Amino acid sequence: MQIKGFIETSLIDWDGKIVSVVFLPGCNFRCPFCHNHLLVEHPEQVADVPWSRVEAFLRAKRGWIDGVVVTGGEPTIHKDLPGFLAKFKGMGLPVKLDTNGGNPGMLKRILDEGLVDYIAMDLKAEMGEAYAKACGLPVNQGDLRASINIIMSSGRDYEFRTTIVPGIHGLESIRSMAGEIRGAKKWVLQQFVSANAGDEGLRQVAPYDNEQLERMREAAAGEVKTARLRGI
């Protein structure tokens, strides 16, 4: 497995935990607001991080690091993901996986094999044309709904999360999206950071202010157990 990034210590990638973060290359989506677009579109331009460095750090910090977050890119596009996750589990480390939900088969496999402890799935937009706009290409929405069901029935901890982008999301779209995950444990609405967007046009778009985001959170809160804002 190629590793394209490694953050030794993070306090923001898994709520309440001190974690290391591992970045994998490539993605099956092309979201215009993605902040890891180089890793997605041109992973060959990003230097590999040796597994030996990751392993040495985690073993040296055993008992201090609370877990590992595996993100990307999109981790579930890699056939060798189960074996990769098993390495962390073999060290006794809890694992959080970030995913776009586009590969429910892989998601079910790693959950069935007990390879992840926490799942964070991106809910990009409301289903329909808006989802394709948010992903930069057509997506199989049946797969997305299958992943939602797998996660919500898995018995593992999880969250859904949405980066709120003007022009893609509004109050009504939040209400529509909430219907897809009604009763979910947690939905996090994340502030859009325009400076990092892959689409140059979006770099000129001002994000919603905190008051607007709070109205969206309130709309979400009526359908899920916990609705939070992140990045404000």
Disulfide bonds with the S-S distance in Angstrom:
none
